């Protein structure tokens, strides 16, 4: 604190004693906290004065690109940002903000050429001047400025299952990390300082994880996972876009046939609308999607037969066959008449009905009129060949809606939806491939065509389905002979029966594998 005086040397001890008696002594206890703004992390020095936390207004000014002007005549400071300002004076708790008086709970303090303000200034006064919210994150000891200040947005969630516990760590941007284990402690060291943490420590009631806690180092962040019991095994997986670290803690299973995530993480569907397929051998609900409809006619044969009409007839036939032959199975059609239905709406019907199987029925088309036969597709991020890529592009473009291609646009809302959706799809891909193989074999026999093999492509209709799902092109409607066959009701029924038999074969193979303890999931990473 500045104090100017002219005195004789012999007066100095007396005046010093008077000064100490009259003026308060500011005893600082300092600690470090942070301001997060524009995806940058700024340390700020917190000064504890008499149990009250203060921060330098000059430091706030520098971080938030503002101006701080001192008026010597009025002994006041003006804090300016753009065309808005706040005026305050040392030793006062009254602040003028744009001509309106605002109170803070504690008085400001003069500190040499600076002025200290209570930390309340950040959350109460700054939003009035900057027109941006400022929120304090207790776990991170950070003041978050604006809506998109956090560069990582780290979240930690768990997914408990009977035979394993999944820990899901997700961030907006990629973070380099290392995982180490020491008996019942697992440490994840992120080589970036993650200021905005989801919590300081969290306790769990699960029999494997006791608690998860975070600690800040100089240039890194440590996540400590304390185990209550020794797991049978620990497996980890990393995903990109967005960054996710998934750790599976395997419980000591009483039987070998208990569910176990292997290869790509499994059993991740734990929100409303997801089926219980992997925990039961029974197919309880099947959703059948007649491709196209309404103004979306699909492919058209040389003699005018429309894909939308054929797919509806086959779907209705298939529904009737299943209901007549499999007791207790619910069959749902995504459309029952010639109406427009977006891809998003179709997959939402399947998810909403907790479908165990999803079959989307289509007719193929080609500029080559001699192209013939059936093709069955499953989901993949990339097409298995150029011809498959073209088919996927045509089917995806056929949807007239503006639905986004992201997973978030197609699945029920949940804080865990994006990660659980992707993990569920990885698991169901194997089930989808098994169904597609049986369907391709049945249709090859019906159409007397050679084995084409199951194809993979990024079909939007399959992207949104959270269950084993296939898209089947039952024949080439652009082939004059196959167009004529597709117009025949007996032939339509024959295709429906072939698809029905493939479902039975699929179910039988799954039961055999489960009864022998054989898992369709391979162990390759």
Secondary structure, 3 states (H helix, E strand, C coil): CCCCCCCCHHHHHHHHHHHHHHCCCCCCEEEEEEEEECCEEEEEEEEEECCEEEEEHHHHHHHCCCEEEEECCCCEEEEEECCEEEEEECCCCEEEECCEEEECCCCCEEECCEEEEECHHHHHCHHHHHCCCEEEECCCCEEEECCCCCCCCCEEEEEEECCEEEEEEEECCCCCEEEEEECCEEEEEECCCCCCCCCCEEECCCCCEEEEEEEECCCCEEEEEEECCCCCEEEEEEECCCEEEEEEEECCCCCCCCCCCCCCCCCCCCCCCCCCHHHCCCCCEEEEEECCECCECCCECCCCCEHHHHHHHHHHHHHHHHHHHCCCCEEEECCCCCCCCCHHHHHHHHHHCCCCEEEEEEEECCCCCCCCCCEEEEECCCCCCHHHHHHHHHHHHCCCCCCCCCHHHCCCCCCCHHHHHHHHHHHHHHHHHHHHHHHHHHHHHHHCCCCCCCEEECCHHHHCCCCEEEEEEEEECCCHHHHHHHHCHHHHHHHHHHHHHHHHHHHHHHHHHHHCCCCCCCCCC
